[in-house]
Amino acid sequence: MNVKDGNMLHSFDERRFIRFVRDLVRIDSVYDPMRPGADESRVTAFLSAFLKDEGFETHVEEVAPGRSNIIALLEGRTPGKTLLFEGHQDVVSVGNPDKWKYDPFGAEIVECSGRRRMYGRGTCDTKGNTAAALFAAKAIKDSGADFAGRILLCLPVDEEGLMIGIKDFIRKGWADSVDAAVICEPEDFNLCVFQKGAMRIRITCAGTQAHGCMPLSGNDPNWAMARIICELRRLEDFEKDRLGRHDFLGWPSVTPTVVQSPLTGVAQLNVIPEDCGVLLDIRTVPGQDHGALQRQIRGIVDRLARQYPNGDDRCAAAVELLEDRPWTETSRDEPIVRAIDRAVRDVRGSTPVYNGVPGATDGTFLAAWKGIPVIVTGAGDREIPHHVDEWVDVDDLLDAVRLYARTAMLFLEREE
């Protein structure tokens, strides 16, 4: 069978697929280090058992206690390129479950305006799309399709955290032979060829604890931190003026997300704290150099330290880089982009919409560390992830199976 054969999905069991997605969503895979057993391990067991039962070469590799990546392979009949499909196992917290109309882990299907919606944490981000990639690979295998090369499935842990899963996958050499990657995320089937970069930085300011009625007897670190935050806002404005609004990624940003004082102990109204800290969520776009931004931030801190060397408003601060995720861009001329462009036209019957991911994905590291062309796409409203009453359109998930299968066959088409 070659790519032109329209019967590749003849064995695709839609009802079984929907049951599979519901079973997957019903497994709580929120990672919480404060709750024993709150990790991806039950999802790992469920998915790896499925892949082994279906005859895939399957590897389960521990990344951290209770947290294991799954890697599965499907070999073509002849050597060729390697196409990676990636979808993470973890989901974010449900927040306050009382705010949910539907059970966060119920996978309830509800009719809405003539369409079927499945509700639950992970339906959209991204258990539905992960399942679609697995069933696409299964359909190709079951059909006996004749393709060249290899389909590689990577189901990592911790995408919603520090992405330790995909980093481990790369470090162990699995990505060395990958020619292109499809990152299975909810993007309304937009073809995302850009991903915003992200830097996470911690700044801490040291002070001297004292009574609030005698501030001159101590050193209040909050004054230094206030000046630093104001300077960071000026840096953000400078970058916006310099670069403008990116067509697909929007504005660059420097956002203080957590301000804490003191860093340990109990805050009291009448006590000058001995230290304080801020966490920065910095989002970058093409044209920004992460190294240069770090130097600018350190320069701000150093300048304020020289300007305020002593006194009750002394600036004594330290800067720590916690995470560095560069922005990525994939050319539309890449074979994987051409393949999935055609697949969208074939499966969805529409002209593809190109876009960018407003945050980082596991694909960020595949592109940044290994130079792999990545495309991010899948079923689901791109503004629904992490929301209360997360949902996905069931028929869109069925289209995702078809899209991923068609993309694979186009990309791995055997030359006659």
N, C-alpha and C positions, 0 to 999 in steps of 0.2 A: 504493500500500500504506500502511495506517496502523498504529498501534500495536497494534490488535486482531488484526492478521493474524498467525497463528502460524507462517507459512512463512518468516519473515525469515531464519532460519538454515538454510534448505534446502540452500544451496550451501556451507555450512561443511564443509571437508574436515578431519576430525579427524586423520587420519594426517599430512597435510601440516603441520598446526599442530604436532604433536608433533615432527616432524622439524625444523621451524623452531626450536622451543625448544632442542632438542638442539644444533643448529648454533650457536645464539646462546651457549649456555652454554660451548661448546668454545672460544670466543674469550676469551682472558685479557684482562680489562679492569681489572685492578688498577692504580691509579695509584701510581707510585713515582718521585719526582723524581730518585732516585739511579740509576735504570736507564734508559738511553736507549730510547725507544720504549715504555716501560711507561705506557700511557695508554689512553684510550677510542677512539682513532682507528680501529682495525679494526672495532670494534662500530659506530661511526658510519657507516663505509663500508657495512657489511652492512645495517644498518637503513634507511639512506637509499636504497640501491639497491632494496630491497624496496618501499618506499613509492612511489618514482618508477615502478617497473615496474607497480605496481598502480593507477597513475593518480591518486595524491594530489598536490595542490599541495604541494611539499616544499621547505623552506628549510634549509640547513646554515650555521650562523653560528658563527664562531670566537669562543671565549671567552678562550682562552689557547693558546699554541703546542701543537698536537697535541690540543687539547681543544675540541670543537665541539658545540653544541646542535643538535638536529633539531626542526624545527617542521613539522607537516603539517596540512592543512585539508581538510575535507569539507563542502561547502556543501549546505544543504537547498534545496528548490524555492522557498521563500518566506522572507522575512526573519523573524527571531525571535531567540531567546536563543542564547548561546554556551556550550557545555559543554566543559570542558577535562578530558582524561584525561592524567595525568602519571605517568611511570615512568622512573627514572634508568638511565643506561647503565653506571655504574661498579659495581664490587663491592669488598668488603674483601679484605685479604690472606688467603691460605690458612693462614698461620702455618707450622708445621712440617709439610711434606707427608708425612713419615714417620708422622705420627699418623693420617693418613687411611686408611681401609680401601678406599675407592673413589677413583679418579683425580679430583682436584679439578676438572679440566676435561674429564672423560670423558663426562659426562651419561649415565651408565649407568642403565638401567632394571631394577629388581629387584622380583620378587614378594615381598610381605611381608603375611602374614595375609590373603591373597586380594586385596590391593590392589597397584597398581603405584606404585613410588616411583622418582623420578628423582633421582640423586645428583650433586652438583657445586656449586661456588661460584657463587651467583647463581640457582640453581634456585628458591629460595624468596624471596630478597631480591636483586633483584626482577625478574630477567629473565623468569621465567615469567609474572608478572602484566603486565609491559610487553608481552610478546608477545600476551597475552590481549586487551589493549586494542587493539592493532593489528589483530588478527583480528576483533574485535568491529566496529571501524570498517569493515574490509573487507567483512564480512558485510552490514552495512547498505548499503554502496555497491553491492555486487553484487546485492542483492535489489531495488534500485530503490525502497527504502522512501521514502515520502512524509513528510518531516518539515520543520518550520520551524526556521530558524536555522542553526547551524554547529557541527560537532564539530571541536575543536582538539586536536591531539596534541602534547604537549611531552615530549621525551626529552632531559633535560639531563645534563650531566656533573657530577661532583664532589658528588653528594648525600652521599657518605660522608665528605667533607672539610668544607670551609668553605662548601659550597653556592654556589659561584661561578656555577654554571650557571643555577639558577633566579633568582638575583639579576640576572644579565645579561638573562634572558628578560623580567623585569619592567621593568628599566630601559629596554629597547628598545621598550617599549610594547605588547608582545604580550598582556599581561594586562589592558589597559585596558578591553576590551569583554567580558571573561569574566564570566558571570553565576554560575557555580558550577564547582567542580572536584572530580573524583574522583582521589584519590591512590592509585595502584595499589601497595599494599604488603601483605606477608603478615600478615593479622590474623585467620586462621581464619574469615573472612567475618563477623567482628564488625563492627558499624558504629561506627567510632570518631569521636565528635563532639567529643572533647577531645584536645588535644595538650599534653604537658608543655612548659614553657618551659625554656630553657637559657641560662646565661651562662658564658662562659669568661673567667677573670680570671688575670692573672699578678701576683704580688707578689714584689718583689726587695728584699733587705736588703743594705746595704753594710757592710763591716767593714774591718779592717786586718790584713793577713797578718802572721803572727808564728810563732815556734817554739812547738811544743806544750808545751815544758817551761817556757815563760815567758809564760803567757796574759795577764798584766797588761801586757805590753809591746805588746799588740795589741788588737783588738776582734773578738770572735767573733760573726759575724752569725747563727750558728745559735741563740744564746740568744734573740735578738729573734724569729727565725722560729718557734721553739718556742712563745713566748708568743702570737704572732699566731694560730698554728694552734689553740691551746687556746681562745682567744677566739672563733674561728670555730666551734668545736664548740658553744660556749655560744649563739652566734647561731642555729645550726641547731636546737638544743633549744628555744630561744625560739619560733622559727617553727613548729615541730611542736606545741608547746603552744598557740600562738595559733590555728592553723588546723585542727589535727586531721588525720586521714587522709582524703584525698579519695576519694570512692566509686569513681572510675574511674582515678585517676592515682596513688593511694597517697600517700606522705609527701613533703614537700619535703626537699631535701638540699643540704648544702654539703660537697663531698668534695675533699680534697687528693689529687690523683692522681699528681703528679710532684713530688718534692722533690729538688733538685740543689744540690750545693755542692762545689767552686766552680762558677760558671757556665761558665767556660772553663778549659782546662788540666787537669791530672791531680790527682785527690784523693789526699792522702797522710795517713797516720795521725798523723804527728807535725807536721803543718802546719796552723795555724789559717787557714782560707780567707779570701780578701778579700771574697767575696760569696756569696750563696745565693739560691735562688728556689723558689717553689712555684706550681704550676698548679692552679687550682680549677675543678672541674666542678660548677656550681650548677644544680640542677633545681628548677623552680618550678611552682606550681599556682595555680588561680584564687584571687584574694585577695591575691596578692603583687605588689608594684610593683617592677619592676626598678630604676628610678631610686632608690627608697628603699633597696633592698638595697645598691646601690653606695655610697650615702652612709653607710650603717651600717658597711660594710667600711672605707671611708676613715676614718670616725670612730674605729674600733678602732685603726688604724695611727697616726692623729694623737695619740690619747690615750696610747698606749704610747711614742710619741716624746717626749711631754712628761714622762711618768713616768720614762723612762730616757734622759736627754739626753746623758750622757757616761759614761765608764768603759769597762771591758772588755766590758760587756753593753749598750752603747748601742744604741738602736733608731733606725735610719735607713732607712726603707723607702719604696718607691714602689708604687703600684697602677696597673695597666694593664688596661683592658677590651679583650679580644681579640675577642669575639663576643657578640651579644645576640639571642636568639631568644625572643620572648615566648610565653607560653602562649596557646592558642586554645580557643575554644568555639563550636560551631555549634548553633543552636537546632534542635530536632526539628521545628519548624514550617516550616523552610526547604523550599522545593519540591524541592531535590535530595535532602534527607533523606527526604521523603515518597515520592519516586520510587524511591529505592534500597531503602527499606523494603518497598515493594510488590514490587520485583523479586526480593528475597531470598525472599519468600513464594512467588512464582511459580516461580522457578528451583530453589530448594533445598527447597521444601515445608515450611519451618519458620518459627517465629516469630523475627524478628531479635533478636540479642543486641547491646545497646549497650555501648560500652566507650570507653576512651581509649588513646592512644598514649603509652607510658612515656617516649619520647624525642621529638625533633623530627623533622620531615620537611620536604621542599620545600614542602609545604602550609603550613608555619608562616609563611613569608614571603608567600605569596599572601594569607593571612588578615590578617597583621599590617600589611603594606605597602599592600595594595589593598582590604582589607575583603571579600574573596571568601569566600563560604561554602564550606567544604571538608569532605569526608567521606573518611576513610581506610579502605580495605577491600581485601580480595583473598584469594587462596588461600594456604595455607601456615600451618604451626604458628608462632605468633607468638614462640615461644621458641627456634626453630631458627636464625634468622639469626645469622651470624658464627661459628657453631659449626663444629667439625670434622665432616666427613660431612654437610654441609647437604643437605637433601632436600625434595622437594615431592611431594604426591600427584598423579599424572597426571590422574586423573578430576576432582579438584578444580580443576585448571587449565582443563579443559574447561568446568566450571561457571562459572569466572571469565569466559570468553568470553561465555557466555550471559547472565551477570549484567550485565556492562558493556553489552552490546548492548541488553538489556531496559531498563536504567536510562536509556540515552540516548534510546530511543524514548519512554519515559514522560515524561521531562523535556522533550523537544523536540516532544511531540505537537502536531500542527497543529490549531488550533481549527477546528471545522466552521462 
